[in-house]
Amino acid sequence: MHLAIEATKLLGEKRGIGRYVRNLLRQFVLQRPTMRFTMYVSRLDDAAPLTALLASWQEELPARTTVALIETLPDTDADVVWYPWNLITRAARRPMVVSTLDLAPMLQLDNQWWRVLKRLKYRRRYQRTAARATAILTISAFSKREIVDRLQVDPSRVTVTLLAADDLPLDETAAPLPDHAATISGPFFLTVGGQEGRKNLRTLYEAMALLHARGMTVPLLQCGPGMSPQTRALYGAAPWLMHVGYVTDAQLVALYRRASALVFPSRYEGFGLPVLEAMRAGGAVICANASSLPEVAGDAALQFTWNDANALAEQMMRVLHEPGLRDALVSRGEVQAARFSWATTAQQTLACFERAATDRR
């Protein structure tokens, strides 16, 4: 099979979708010895750094890959074109498969009314993508329901390929921790990811304030991109809040293991990969019972209603004070994480590509 890939964001996307693409490409090479790729980029200057990045992921990838300008994508002779970044950008004349991981950009999840035009633009782009795509890949049953219901897509055109966390370097825990984390000697809670409205940090901050009002001085350590305005307003004023930004995978594994629990309060996720990462790394998890998170967590996490700060505070106190609870969560989490693998994700994705290659609709 010859697979064309819309790769304009691949160099800059370190986590999230970038991690998804990286692990699938590794598996494609292993599972399809004759498969070749053409990656379409914005500038030919990106070809050398992209080739180096591919080699760091899988040494055979560069030999099987051609790099071309995105302007030439419509005329590709590939068997299938894959668009990993939620939307079809430049439509091709070949079968098109799009990975639509969630519909967050078109939904009002932050209550910011002034973004109505931006959301409307995304809604139209999602609808256009759904109409053009030969097939749609998504990453949870929840996301499939969203795509089918909100975009009026025939369910038979949407394939669920669950993600995994079996790429985490579990044997590399000797990396030095971020400065703030290295100063913590006792219990602490960890939160990982972006800070947009749907991540629901407001509820987590309210729960932390409740804990500290009860005399509990446990800190909250944040990993991920820059601080939101809400976080900046708290930073320095809330003695329990620590923000360390991006960390390496090895540091992340160590933090998952050391934390009393990962707290993942998001109200809307296509999958919620940090939940699975923490479980695989040997950490405990507390997460909201919203969107896709119950699918990912199963019975291996403590859950709460996404906008109930009191319920979240109670679950956090349970982890700190209930004997044996954290160890039980860790054990159940390792079993739950073992049910997911990137090899399976890739097998299901390749099967979708092969079906699309025969569909000249």
N, C-alpha and C positions, 0 to 999 in steps of 0.2 A: 504493500500500500504506500502511496505517496500522499503525505498529509501536509497541507498548507496551514500555517498558523499565523494569525494576526498577533504579532509579537512586539508591538510598539511600546508597550508598558513593561516589558519583561526585565529590562535592565534596572528600572527604578523601583519595582515592586518587590520589596524584601520579604514581606510576610503576607498573610492573607492569601489573595489569589496567586501571588507569586509562588508561595509555598505549594499550593495546589498544582500549578503548572510544573514546577520543578519535580515533584514526586511522580506525576504522571509520565513526564518525559523519561525519567530514569526507568520506569517500569516498561514503557513502550519499547525501549531499546532491548530490554531483557526478554520480553515476551514475543517480540516480532523481529527476528534477526535480519530480515530483508527490508524492513520499513525504512523509508527515507522522508526527510522533512525539508520544506522551504519555509523560512521564517521571514516575515515581511516587517520591515522596520521603517522609521521615519526618515533616517539619514544613513547614507552608506558609511559615514564615520562611526556608526554604531556597530558595524560588522565585526571589527577586531575585538572590542570589549565583550560583545555578545558571544563570540566564539570562545573566548577565555572563560566566560561564565559557564557556558555549556560543558567545557572540558572539566571544570571543577565539580560539576554535578555527575557526569558520566563520561568517562574517557572516550567512548566510542561515538558520542553525540556529534562532535564537529565533523568527523569523516562522513557522516550520513546527512549533513545539513548544508543547505545552500541559503545564503542571505540575499534578499532582494528588497527593493523599495516598495513601500506600501501602495504607491500609485499604480503598480503593475499587478496588484492582487486580483482585480476583476478578470484579468486574462489568464489566470493560472491554469495549468493543465493538470493540477493535482486531482486525485480521486475524491478528496473531501477537503473542505476548508473548515478550520476550527477557530472560533472566536471565543477566547476564554474570559473576556472582561465584561460579561453580562449583556453586551449589546453587539449587534452587527454594525460595523462602521462602514466599510466599503464592501458592498455586495458583490459577490462573484457569480460567475455563470456555471459554477459547479455546485454540487450538493453542499449545503452550509449547515454546520452544527454549532450552536451557541451554548455556552455554559452560562446560564442565568442563575446565579447563586442566591440572590434574594431580590426583592423589589423595593428595598429601603429608599432609594433616591426619589421615588415617585410618591411616597407615602408621607403623611403629615405626622411624623413621630416626635417632633420637637416643639410643636405648638407655635412655631414662628410663622405667623400668617404672611409676612412680607416675602417669604420664599415661594409663594403660590405659583408665580410664573416659572420658576426653576423646576418645581415639581411637575407642572403641566408639561414642560418641555420633555422631562424624563418619561412621563407617562406616554407621550406620543412616540418617543424613541423605543420604549419597551413594546408598545403595540405594533410598531412597524417591524421590529425585530421578530416578534412572535409570528407575524403574518408571512415574513420572508423565509424563516428558518425551515430547513428540511426536518430537523429534529432539535429538541431542546434538552440539555442536560441540567440537572439541578441536584442539590446535595442533601435533601431531607424530604420526607413525606409532607412536612409542613410547607416547605417552599413549593412543592408540586401543587398542593391545594391552592396556594396563593396565585401561582401562575395560571392554573386552570380557571379559577373563579374570577380573578381580577382582569385577566387578559383574554378571557373567553377562548381558551385553547383546548382542543381535543385532548383528553388525557392520554391517548395512545401515542401522542407525539412527544410526551415528556418522560424522560428516563431518570430515575433517582439513582445516584451513585454516591453513597455515603463516604465521608472522608475518613482519615486515620491519623494516628500520631506515632506510628512505628518507625519514623525517621529521627526521632529525638535521640541525641547521643547520651544514653543512660550511663555509659561508663566514663564520661568526661566531667565528673563533678569536682575536680580539683581546681577549676578556674577560679581566680579571685572574684569575690562578690563585689557589686557596686558599693561605693563608699558608705552610703546610708545603711545598706543592708549589713555591712560588716560591723557596724556599731550596735546592732540589735543583739542582745544576749538572751532575751526571754521570748515569750510568745509574740507572734505578729500575724496579721492577716495580709493577704496578697490580692491585688487586683491587676488584671492584664488586659491590654487592648486600647482601642481608641476612646475618645471622650465625647463623641457626638451624643445628641439627646437620647437616642434609642438605647445607649449603653446604660442609662438609668443610674448614673453615679449619685444623683440627688438622693435616692432612697438609701444607698449605701452610706452617704455622708450623714444622713439623719440617724441611721442605725449606730454609726460610730459615736455620734454626739450622745445618743442615749446610753451607750456603754460607759462613756466617760462621765456622764452625769451620775452614774451608779458607782463611781469610784474605780473603774477599771481603766488602767493606763496603757492598754495594749495598742501598739501603733498599726497603721494601715500603710503598706508599701505599694506604690503604683509603678508598673512597668508599661511602657508604650510611648506613643508619640506625644507631642507637646501638650501643655495644659490648656484646658478650656477656660473661658472667663470665670465660670463658677469655681473651678479649682484654684485659679490664681487669686480669687477673692478670699479663699480659705487659707491659702498657703502662707505660713508664718503666723496666722492667727489661731489655727487649729494645731495644737501641739502634737496631735496624733498622726498628722498627714505627712508622708514622705514620698517624693516623686523622683525616680531615678532615670526616666526615659527608656531608651532602647537598651536591651541587654543581649548578650550572646545566647545561643541555644544552651550551651553548657551552664551558663549562669542561671538561665531560666529553670533548668532541671533542678539545680541546687536550691533555688528559691521555692519551687513547688514542694520539694521534700522538707525544707526547713519550716515553711509557714504552718501555722496552726490550721489554716485552710485557704484555698483559693476562694474568693467571693466573686461570683459572676452574676451581677444583678440585672443583666440586659433584658429588656422587654421585647426585643425583636432581633432574631438571629436566623440566618439561613442554615447555620449548623452550630456554631459555638465551639470552635476548635480548642480554645484554652481549657475547656472542661475536660476534654479527652486527653489533652496533653498532661494536665495535672494528674489525672488518674494513672496514666501510663508511667509517669515519673515517680509514682509512689506518694502522691499527696492526697489530702482530703479536699472535698469540694462542697461548697454551698452555692446553689444557683436558683434563679427564678424558675417558676414552673410555667414559663411563657414560651410561645412560638415553638421552635425546634428543640429546645433544651431538654424536655422530658425524653425525647427520642434518644438523645446522646447520653444523658446521664443514667437513664434507667432507674434502678433502685439503689444506685451506688452513691448518690449525693443527697444531702439535706436540701429540701426545696422550700420555697416560700412564694406567696403572691407578690408579684413584681413591685407593686406600689405600697406594700405594707412594711414600713420601717420597723415597727414593733415586732412583727413576726421574724424579720431578718435578724434583729438584735437577739431574739430568743434563741435562734439557731446558732448564732455565733457564740453565745454564752454556753450552750450545750457542748459545743466542741471544746471549749476551754475547761469546763467543769465536770462533764459527765464521764466517769471512768470507763475507759475502753472504747469510747465512741469513735475517736479519731482513728484508732487502729482498725476498727471494724470497717470504717469508711474506706480506708486505704486498701484493705483486703478486697472489698467488693469492687472498688474502682479498678484494681489491676485485672480482675476477671472481666469487667465490662469493657475496658480498653482493648483487651485481647480479642474481642469479637470484631474489631475493625482492622483492616489492613489496606495499604496502598496497592498491593498486588490485586486485591479484589476490585478496588476502585478502578484500576486500569483495565482489568478484564472487561468490566461492565461498560467502560467508556469505549474501548476498542470494538466491542460488539455493536454499540450504537453507531460508530463510524461505519462499520461494515454494512449495517442495514441502510444507512443513509446513502452509501455509495451506489446502491442498487435502485435508489429512489430518484427518478429524474423529474419528479413533480416540479 
